[in-house]
């Protein structure tokens, strides 16, 4: 409008209507592509539209539509690995509905999402899994547990969310800093997404027996000073090299 100089109410309404139509088409295409990607068919067009809106939403810098698809994939993989007798589309429809509720103005409550699932005639186990997502009701079937686990994995993986990434990097730095605070340590490397730390000690300053004690002391200090999920494996490596030359 600035370029052609026609800035007046009629022109503004024309542009707004045009952009609205473009966004509606984009939303529909995004929803259809998402259902195609996860292999779900026969979803109500209105639900597809709700899912497509997630393309323009984010949670802690994580795109919600991408998160929804990721949750669906993870849930399906876990069900397959466990040999659970749950049809793959059910898990994926459940996850998509679960996140589809977010497009209805802010983060909708899980029970509201369950109403959404009922509205579109989804199976009872899917409706329950949506309700139990944040334990508003206790999970009573394997699908509900898988959905909870898949959603947690997608949101908590390193790099998924800005806040998570920052805390993840800080945890790795803190791990290495704790190891380096001990005498005789030359290098430390936090690996396996922070689930393991390998510590190199100076062979001439630390004996084999001292390495064992050092490993235990570092583990205790990590337990005392850091908060972390699961457990962290501490490995102390002492290396002695003998070098000579044949002339």
KEPAVO-900191 format. One record per residue (C-alpha): z, y negated, x; residue number from 1; residue in one letter. Coordinates in pm, 1 decimal, decimal comma, padded with zeros to 6 digits, m for minus. Example, Ala and Ser with C-alpha at 12.3 -4.5 7.8 and 13.67 -1.06 7.14 Angstrom:
REM residues 2
REC         w         v         u  num  residu
REC   00780,0   00450,0   01230,0    1       a
REC   00714,0   00106,0   01367,0    2       s
This chain:
REM residues 247
REC         w         v         u  num  residu
REC   00000,0   00000,0   00000,0    1       x
REC   00076,4  m00236,4   00286,7    2       x
REC  m00258,3  m00157,4   00447,9    3       x
REC  m00468,1  m00229,7   00140,5    4       x
REC  m00244,7  m00518,3   00028,0    5       x
REC  m00210,5  m00390,8  m00328,4    6       x
REC   00166,7  m00400,4  m00374,7    7       x
REC   00237,6  m00434,7  m00745,9    8       x
REC   00417,0  m00221,2  m01011,6    9       x
REC   00108,1  m00032,2  m01127,7   10       x
REC   00010,8   00060,2  m00772,5   11       x
REC   00368,5   00166,0  m00689,1   12       x
REC   00380,6   00392,8  m00996,0   13       x
REC   00044,8   00542,3  m00898,6   14       x
REC   00162,5   00624,4  m00545,8   15       x
REC   00496,7   00765,3  m00669,0   16       x
REC   00317,3   00990,0  m00917,3   17       x
REC   00078,7   01108,7  m00646,7   18       x
REC   00362,4   01189,3  m00405,1   19       x
REC   00559,0   01362,5  m00682,9   20       x
REC   00261,3   01589,2  m00751,1   21       x
REC   00221,6   01666,5  m00381,2   22       x
REC   00591,2   01754,1  m00350,1   23       x
REC   00577,7   01976,2  m00660,1   24       x
REC   00281,8   02165,8  m00514,6   25       x
REC   00459,2   02197,8  m00179,6   26       x
REC   00775,7   02327,8  m00349,0   27       x
REC   00582,5   02587,3  m00547,8   28       x
REC   00391,5   02704,8  m00240,8   29       x
REC   00712,7   02727,4  m00034,2   30       x
REC   00883,5   02936,6  m00303,9   31       x
REC   00586,6   03169,9  m00339,8   32       x
REC   00556,3   03209,8   00037,3   33       x
REC   00928,5   03288,2   00064,7   34       x
REC   00912,4   03563,3  m00197,6   35       x
REC   00600,5   03702,2  m00031,4   36       x
REC   00766,2   03700,5   00311,8   37       x
REC   01064,7   03904,9   00193,0   38       x
REC   00853,7   04134,1  m00026,4   39       x
REC   00997,8   04037,2  m00364,6   40       x
REC   00769,1   04039,4  m00667,8   41       x
REC   00800,2   03953,8  m01034,7   42       x
REC   01045,3   03665,8  m00994,2   43       x
REC   01054,8   03409,6  m01273,6   44       x
REC   00840,3   03101,5  m01189,5   45       x
REC   01136,9   02869,5  m01246,5   46       x
REC   01343,6   03061,9  m00992,3   47       x
REC   01054,3   03041,8  m00745,3   48       x
REC   01055,8   02666,3  m00796,6   49       x
REC   01429,6   02651,1  m00727,9   50       x
REC   01380,2   02848,7  m00409,2   51       x
REC   01095,6   02624,2  m00297,9   52       x
REC   01323,3   02320,7  m00319,0   53       x
REC   01533,6   02469,8  m00041,9   54       x
REC   01253,7   02377,2   00198,5   55       x
REC   01387,7   02024,2   00178,5   56       x
REC   01756,0   02108,4   00211,4   57       x
REC   01966,7   02180,7   00516,1   58       x
REC   02322,2   02288,7   00588,0   59       x
REC   02469,4   02189,8   00926,5   60       x
REC   02109,8   02126,5   01041,9   61       x
REC   02004,6   02480,1   00937,8   62       x
REC   01713,5   02487,1   00693,4   63       x
REC   01842,2   02655,5   00377,9   64       x
REC   01512,5   02821,5   00282,9   65       x
REC   01482,5   02974,2   00628,6   66       x
REC   01848,0   03079,1   00605,5   67       x
REC   01779,9   03243,5   00267,4   68       x
REC   01492,8   03448,8   00407,6   69       x
REC   01695,4   03539,6   00713,7   70       x
REC   01984,2   03661,7   00498,0   71       x
REC   01741,0   03872,5   00296,5   72       x
REC   01590,6   04031,9   00607,9   73       x
REC   01930,8   04106,2   00763,7   74       x
REC   02065,6   04250,7   00439,4   75       x
REC   01765,5   04478,9   00402,4   76       x
REC   01789,4   04596,5   00764,5   77       x
REC   02159,6   04679,1   00733,9   78       x
REC   02104,6   04870,3   00411,1   79       x
REC   01826,5   05068,9   00576,7   80       x
REC   02036,3   05145,0   00887,4   81       x
REC   02329,3   05260,0   00672,7   82       x
REC   02107,7   05476,9   00457,6   83       x
REC   02239,2   05302,9   00149,6   84       x
REC   02063,8   05396,3  m00171,9   85       x
REC   01989,5   05034,0  m00266,2   86       x
REC   01636,1   04924,2  m00336,5   87       x
REC   01524,2   04667,1  m00081,4   88       x
REC   01399,7   04413,4  m00339,1   89       x
REC   01746,3   04405,8  m00496,7   90       x
REC   01907,3   04289,2  m00175,1   91       x
REC   01641,8   04029,0  m00121,4   92       x
REC   01637,0   03898,2  m00477,3   93       x
REC   02015,0   03877,6  m00457,7   94       x
REC   02006,2   03673,9  m00137,6   95       x
REC   01734,6   03445,4  m00264,4   96       x
REC   01924,8   03375,9  m00588,2   97       x
REC   02240,0   03329,1  m00386,1   98       x
REC   02083,4   03044,4  m00191,2   99       x
REC   01862,4   02928,8  m00478,3  100       x
REC   02172,6   02798,3  m00648,8  101       x
REC   02202,9   02539,1  m00373,1  102       x
REC   01893,6   02358,7  m00491,4  103       x
REC   02060,0   02259,6  m00815,9  104       x
REC   02227,9   01947,0  m00686,5  105       x
REC   02456,4   02015,2  m00391,9  106       x
REC   02620,4   02344,0  m00308,5  107       x
REC   02658,3   02520,8  m00643,7  108       x
REC   02955,9   02749,3  m00689,3  109       x
REC   02893,4   03121,6  m00653,8  110       x
REC   02987,2   03182,9  m01016,1  111       x
REC   02724,0   02927,2  m01120,2  112       x
REC   02471,3   03117,7  m00911,2  113       x
REC   02572,9   03433,8  m01094,9  114       x
REC   02490,9   03255,8  m01421,3  115       x
REC   02154,6   03171,2  m01268,3  116       x
REC   02098,4   03539,9  m01192,0  117       x
REC   02192,3   03632,5  m01549,4  118       x
REC   01955,5   03370,2  m01686,6  119       x
REC   01665,0   03534,5  m01506,3  120       x
REC   01768,6   03887,5  m01609,0  121       x
REC   01857,6   04022,8  m01265,9  122       x
REC   02039,3   04361,2  m01242,6  123       x
REC   02419,2   04372,5  m01278,5  124       x
REC   02481,0   04472,6  m00914,6  125       x
REC   02277,9   04172,9  m00799,9  126       x
REC   02473,4   03941,6  m01032,1  127       x
REC   02802,7   04080,0  m00899,5  128       x
REC   02694,2   04043,7  m00535,4  129       x
REC   02614,5   03677,9  m00599,3  130       x
REC   02955,3   03624,0  m00763,9  131       x
REC   03137,9   03794,4  m00477,7  132       x
REC   02953,8   03604,5  m00203,7  133       x
REC   03255,0   03387,5  m00116,8  134       x
REC   03503,1   03629,4  m00277,5  135       x
REC   03537,6   03432,5  m00599,6  136       x
REC   03558,6   03786,1  m00734,8  137       x
REC   03644,9   04094,5  m00523,3  138       x
REC   03334,1   04284,7  m00406,1  139       x
REC   03315,3   04626,3  m00569,6  140       x
REC   02983,4   04761,0  m00442,0  141       x
REC   02807,1   04801,4  m00109,4  142       x
REC   02541,3   04543,3  m00196,0  143       x
REC   02805,5   04271,0  m00233,1  144       x
REC   02951,8   04355,1   00108,9  145       x
REC   02609,4   04360,2   00273,1  146       x
REC   02522,2   04020,0   00129,7  147       x
REC   02849,1   03871,9   00260,6  148       x
REC   02788,2   04017,5   00606,0  149       x
REC   02422,4   03909,5   00620,6  150       x
REC   02505,0   03554,4   00513,8  151       x
REC   02778,4   03529,9   00778,4  152       x
REC   02548,8   03664,2   01051,6  153       x
REC   02271,4   03420,8   00967,3  154       x
REC   02503,0   03119,8   00962,0  155       x
REC   02714,2   03211,6   01263,6  156       x
REC   02450,5   03324,2   01513,1  157       x
REC   02420,8   03098,1   01819,4  158       x
REC   02183,2   02810,6   01755,8  159       x
REC   02170,3   02851,8   01377,4  160       x
REC   02373,4   02541,4   01305,2  161       x
REC   02430,1   02234,6   01516,4  162       x
REC   02807,1   02253,9   01484,5  163       x
REC   02806,1   02624,0   01568,8  164       x
REC   02580,6   02569,6   01870,8  165       x
REC   02808,8   02302,1   02014,4  166       x
REC   03120,5   02517,1   01973,0  167       x
REC   02933,2   02819,5   02114,1  168       x
REC   02829,0   02632,6   02429,7  169       x
REC   03179,4   02492,6   02472,5  170       x
REC   03326,9   02843,2   02445,9  171       x
REC   03096,4   02969,0   02721,8  172       x
REC   03190,5   02673,8   02942,5  173       x
REC   03561,7   02725,7   02875,3  174       x
REC   03532,1   03094,4   02961,7  175       x
REC   03374,7   03020,0   03296,9  176       x
REC   03621,9   02738,3   03362,7  177       x
REC   03919,8   02970,1   03306,0  178       x
REC   03777,8   03227,9   03547,6  179       x
REC   03707,9   02966,0   03814,2  180       x
REC   04067,2   02839,8   03793,3  181       x
REC   04190,8   03149,9   03980,3  182       x
REC   04203,1   03165,6   04358,0  183       x
REC   03947,8   03387,5   04527,8  184       x
REC   03688,3   03352,3   04250,0  185       x
REC   03351,1   03238,1   04381,5  186       x
REC   03132,5   03255,4   04068,7  187       x
REC   03165,8   03334,5   03698,7  188       x
REC   02901,4   03407,7   03437,3  189       x
REC   02960,2   03420,8   03061,3  190       x
REC   02697,1   03654,1   02911,0  191       x
REC   02624,8   03853,0   02595,0  192       x
REC   02674,5   03541,1   02378,8  193       x
REC   03023,5   03496,4   02522,3  194       x
REC   03135,8   03852,4   02454,3  195       x
REC   03147,1   03933,2   02826,0  196       x
REC   03232,8   03744,2   03143,8  197       x
REC   03147,2   03865,1   03492,7  198       x
REC   03348,5   03725,4   03779,0  199       x
REC   03250,4   03741,9   04146,1  200       x
REC   03537,7   03726,6   04395,2  201       x
REC   03537,3   03666,5   04767,9  202       x
REC   03568,5   04006,9   04932,2  203       x
REC   03757,2   03880,6   05237,9  204       x
REC   04020,7   03703,1   05026,4  205       x
REC   04070,6   03946,6   04737,5  206       x
REC   04145,3   04316,4   04786,7  207       x
REC   04053,7   04596,1   04546,5  208       x
REC   04410,7   04611,4   04413,8  209       x
REC   04420,7   04235,1   04371,0  210       x
REC   04093,2   04252,4   04178,0  211       x
REC   04256,6   04472,0   03914,6  212       x
REC   04549,3   04232,0   03878,1  213       x
REC   04315,6   03933,7   03871,6  214       x
REC   04109,1   04091,3   03593,6  215       x
REC   04420,1   04141,9   03381,5  216       x
REC   04548,7   03789,1   03447,3  217       x
REC   04217,3   03631,3   03349,4  218       x
REC   04203,9   03836,4   03028,6  219       x
REC   04556,6   03724,5   02937,7  220       x
REC   04473,0   03359,2   03000,8  221       x
REC   04161,4   03386,6   02783,4  222       x
REC   04370,3   03537,6   02501,7  223       x
REC   04622,1   03256,6   02531,3  224       x
REC   04387,0   02957,7   02555,7  225       x
REC   04071,8   03044,0   02359,1  226       x
REC   03988,4   03124,9   01998,0  227       x
REC   03700,0   03367,5   01956,7  228       x
REC   03573,9   03640,5   01721,0  229       x
REC   03604,7   04004,9   01825,2  230       x
REC   03683,7   04073,2   02188,9  231       x
REC   03568,7   03955,8   02532,5  232       x
REC   03502,2   04201,7   02813,0  233       x
REC   03626,5   04079,5   03151,2  234       x
REC   03461,6   04226,7   03462,0  235       x
REC   03571,8   04140,5   03815,9  236       x
REC   03322,6   04230,8   04088,8  237       x
REC   03426,4   04253,7   04452,1  238       x
REC   03151,5   04314,4   04700,1  239       x
REC   03174,0   04385,8   05071,7  240       x
REC   02858,1   04377,0   05282,7  241       x
REC   02811,9   04501,3   05640,1  242       x
REC   02504,9   04357,2   05809,4  243       x
REC   02359,9   04440,2   06147,8  244       x
REC   02017,5   04425,3   06308,8  245       x
REC   01819,6   04688,7   06498,3  246       x
REC   01644,6   04511,9   06786,9  247       x
